[in-house]
Amino acid sequence: MTAAKSRTSVLLVVSLLLNALVLLGSGFFVYRKGGVPYLRGKYYEVVHRQRPDQGEYTVWEWAGYQRDAELHAMAPVEPGDVVFLGDSHAGGAPWSEIFGTARVRNRGINGDVTGGVLRRLDEVTAGRPAAVFMFIGSNDVDAGLGGVTVEAALENVGRILDAIRERSPQTAVYVLSAPPKSGRSTLNATESPLAHRLNAGFAELAPAHGATYLDVTTLLSEPDGSLKVAYTADGSHLNAEGYRRVLEVVRPYVERHLGTGA
């Protein structure tokens, strides 16, 4: 074997070893981040959410959204009220009937996102409520809606928390985790890996902004992190059994504020 061929063979072996190390390192990184669910979440986040033709998800321009916001304004929030604020997860339950008082207000709008809550927050804070339970974020990380990144959603939630603290400092704020979707979902709804990343961010963000994080997702989830089929009718939205599990977490906090009025 000539010297040139020998050098070529050595370089080839070194190149293969380096490639193998890169692959092993990448595999270990993905494993530490959560494995296949992590890759799936990144795929939806990059490919679906950042397509230049999708633009901003402006749900507040929908006629139904504007109608619901106007209806909310017809029954203003008052001091001592407890408000459920957010998307369809907040809007899907008859909170006032469940707790037996009109002091529990439903301020959920189907399809809403963190940016939408920011836009309509004045209607809530103007009433100086005793407590706000935020049930928002699922649509922000919804691949089918072309929403925002997890980081952008968390930034919006931080802005919401700061705005409530500034405009209504006596209001206690609770951030509920965003439910994942069922593995049998027929909807292109919340991608579970992104929802779990969002909730991990909520757990750190809420106390840093003077709010309380409430984990409702653990009670709703299968061991693989997906939404239990028994708690949803369509793979995304909660059914009555799902809301019963949510109530196990939130009821003590709601009743505390209803009892004290503050």
C-alpha positions in Angstrom: 0.0 0.0 0.0 1.4 3.4 -1.0 1.8 6.2 1.5 -1.0 8.2 -0.2 -3.4 5.3 0.0 -2.5 4.8 3.6 -3.2 8.4 4.5 -6.5 8.2 2.7 -7.5 5.2 4.7 -6.5 6.8 8.0 -8.5 10.0 7.1 -11.5 7.8 6.2 -11.4 6.0 9.5 -11.0 9.3 11.4 -14.0 10.8 9.5 -16.2 7.8 10.2 -15.2 7.9 13.9 -16.0 11.6 14.1 -19.4 11.1 12.3 -20.2 8.3 14.8 -19.3 10.5 17.7 -21.6 13.3 16.3 -24.4 10.8 15.9 -24.0 9.4 19.4 -23.8 12.9 20.8 -26.9 13.9 19.0 -28.7 10.8 20.1 -27.8 11.4 23.7 -28.9 15.0 23.5 -32.3 14.0 22.0 -32.6 11.3 24.7 -32.0 13.8 27.5 -34.6 16.2 25.9 -37.3 13.5 25.8 -36.6 11.4 22.8 -39.1 11.0 20.0 -41.7 13.3 21.5 -39.1 16.1 21.7 -38.2 15.6 18.0 -41.9 15.6 17.1 -42.5 18.8 19.0 -39.6 20.5 17.3 -40.8 19.4 13.9 -44.2 21.0 14.4 -42.7 24.1 16.0 -40.3 24.7 13.1 -42.1 23.4 10.0 -45.7 24.2 10.9 -45.4 27.3 13.0 -42.8 29.3 11.2 -44.0 29.0 7.6 -43.9 32.5 6.1 -47.3 32.2 4.5 -49.2 31.7 7.7 -48.8 35.1 9.3 -50.1 36.0 12.8 -53.0 34.0 14.3 -55.5 36.9 14.8 -58.4 35.1 16.4 -59.7 38.4 17.8 -60.7 39.3 14.3 -63.3 36.5 14.2 -66.9 37.6 14.4 -67.7 35.0 17.1 -64.7 36.2 19.2 -65.8 39.8 19.0 -69.4 38.8 19.9 -68.3 36.9 23.0 -66.0 39.8 24.1 -69.0 42.2 23.7 -71.3 39.9 25.7 -68.7 39.7 28.5 -68.7 43.5 28.7 -72.5 43.5 29.2 -71.9 41.7 32.6 -68.9 43.5 34.0 -66.5 41.9 36.5 -67.0 43.2 40.0 -64.8 43.3 43.1 -64.7 40.0 44.9 -65.5 38.0 41.7 -63.5 34.9 40.7 -62.7 34.8 36.9 -61.8 31.9 34.7 -59.9 33.5 31.8 -58.6 31.9 28.6 -59.6 29.8 25.7 -62.1 27.0 25.2 -60.8 25.2 28.3 -61.8 28.1 30.4 -65.0 28.7 28.4 -66.2 25.1 28.3 -67.5 24.8 31.8 -70.5 26.4 33.5 -68.4 27.7 36.4 -71.1 29.9 38.0 -73.5 27.0 38.1 -70.8 24.6 39.4 -70.0 26.9 42.3 -73.6 28.1 42.7 -72.9 31.8 42.5 -72.8 34.5 39.8 -69.6 35.7 41.4 -67.7 33.1 39.4 -67.3 34.6 35.9 -66.5 32.8 32.7 -64.2 34.8 30.5 -63.1 32.0 28.2 -63.4 32.4 24.4 -63.1 29.5 22.0 -59.8 29.7 20.0 -58.2 32.3 22.1 -54.5 32.7 22.5 -52.3 34.6 25.0 -52.1 37.6 22.6 -55.9 37.7 22.6 -56.1 37.6 26.4 -53.7 40.5 26.5 -55.9 42.5 24.2 -59.0 42.0 26.3 -57.5 42.0 29.8 -58.8 45.5 30.7 -62.3 44.2 30.8 -61.2 41.8 33.6 -58.8 44.0 35.6 -61.2 47.0 35.6 -63.5 45.0 37.9 -60.7 44.3 40.5 -61.6 40.6 40.9 -60.6 38.6 43.9 -58.9 36.0 41.8 -58.2 35.1 38.1 -57.7 31.5 37.0 -55.9 31.6 33.7 -56.6 28.6 31.4 -54.7 29.5 28.3 -51.8 28.5 26.0 -53.1 25.4 24.2 -53.9 27.3 21.0 -50.6 29.1 21.1 -48.7 25.9 20.7 -51.3 24.3 18.3 -49.5 23.2 15.2 -52.7 23.4 13.1 -53.3 27.0 14.0 -49.8 28.1 13.1 -49.5 29.8 16.5 -46.4 31.1 18.2 -43.4 29.4 19.8 -43.4 28.2 23.3 -41.1 31.0 24.3 -43.3 33.6 22.8 -46.4 32.2 24.5 -44.5 32.3 27.9 -43.4 35.9 27.2 -47.1 36.8 26.6 -48.2 35.1 29.8 -45.5 37.0 31.7 -46.9 40.2 30.3 -50.4 39.2 31.3 -49.3 38.5 34.9 -47.4 41.8 35.2 -50.4 43.7 33.8 -52.8 42.1 36.3 -50.4 42.9 39.1 -50.1 46.5 38.0 -53.8 47.2 37.3 -55.4 45.1 40.0 -52.7 44.4 42.7 -55.1 42.8 45.1 -56.1 40.1 42.6 -54.7 36.6 43.2 -53.7 34.9 40.0 -53.5 31.2 39.2 -52.0 29.7 36.0 -53.5 26.4 35.1 -51.4 24.0 33.0 -52.5 23.5 29.4 -53.9 20.0 28.7 -52.2 17.9 26.0 -54.2 16.2 23.3 -55.3 12.6 23.2 -53.3 10.1 21.1 -56.5 9.3 19.4 -57.4 12.9 18.5 -59.1 13.5 15.2 -58.3 17.2 15.5 -55.0 18.9 14.6 -55.0 20.3 18.1 -52.4 20.9 20.8 -49.3 18.9 20.2 -48.5 17.2 23.5 -44.7 17.7 23.6 -45.2 21.4 23.1 -47.9 21.6 25.7 -45.6 19.9 28.2 -42.8 22.3 27.4 -45.2 25.2 27.9 -46.3 23.8 31.3 -42.8 23.4 32.4 -42.4 27.1 31.6 -45.6 28.0 33.5 -44.3 26.3 36.6 -41.2 28.6 36.7 -42.9 31.7 35.3 -45.9 31.9 37.6 -44.1 32.2 41.0 -41.6 34.6 39.4 -44.5 36.9 38.6 -46.3 36.6 41.9 -48.8 34.0 40.7 -49.6 30.3 41.6 -49.1 27.5 39.2 -51.8 24.7 39.3 -51.0 21.4 37.6 -54.2 19.9 36.2 -52.4 18.0 33.5 -51.1 15.2 35.6 -54.6 14.1 36.6 -55.7 14.3 32.9 -52.8 12.4 31.3 -51.9 8.9 30.3 -48.4 7.6 31.4 -47.1 8.7 28.0 -48.2 12.3 28.6 -51.2 12.3 26.2 -54.7 13.3 27.3 -56.7 10.3 28.6 -59.5 9.3 26.2 -61.9 9.1 29.1 -61.6 12.8 29.6 -62.3 14.1 26.1 -64.9 13.7 23.4 -62.8 14.9 20.5 -59.2 14.3 21.6 -58.7 18.0 22.5 -61.5 19.6 24.5 -62.4 18.3 28.0 -65.7 16.5 28.7 -67.5 16.5 32.0 -65.2 13.9 33.5 -62.2 15.9 32.5 -63.6 19.0 34.2 -64.3 17.0 37.3 -60.6 16.2 37.5 -59.8 19.9 37.0 -62.2 20.8 39.8 -60.3 18.5 42.1 -57.4 20.9 41.8 -59.0 24.3 41.5 -62.0 24.0 43.8 -60.2 24.6 47.1 -58.7 27.8 45.8 -62.0 29.1 44.3 -63.9 28.4 47.4 -61.2 30.1 49.5 -61.8 33.3 47.5 -65.5 33.0 47.5 -65.4 32.6 51.3 -63.3 35.7 51.9 -64.2 37.8 49.0 -60.6 38.7 48.6 
